[in-house]
Amino acid sequence: TRAMNTVLLVDDEIEICELLCAMLKRTGVECTTAYSLEEGRKAIKEHDFDAVFLDVNLPDGLGYQLIPEIRSKMPNASCIAISAMDSERSNALKAGADTFLAKPFNRQDIFTKIKDLGFQA
């Protein structure tokens, strides 16, 4: 297993970002939030992350469009696609996401996914 120290959350729903950050911070994870594809792109250029949570539907595009940029800069980062539409699961996985998390999710869902990806939780 490896430590998950830094996470980027890309979601236009501020409440989702706050909820995820609160859950992750309790385990010592440092969270960065971005509320659009463009903000996510900027964060990826400026910082390295162990994992990136990507909302599928953002105001300026699809979250998984960031996966090629994440892979080229941070090849070991895990990409977790999140969406309320389970129909997006196969698109996100085809686009290169490591896993998919359906909204609404709870604390147990988050930590199960994190462990499945090989992180300590």
Secondary structure, DSSP 8 states (H G I E B T S, - for coil): -B---EEEEE-S-HHHHHHHHHHHHTTT-EEEEESSHHHHHHHHHH---SEEEEESEETTEEGGGGHHHHHHH-TT-EEEEEES-GGGHHHHHHTT-SEEEESS--HHHHHHHHHHTTB--
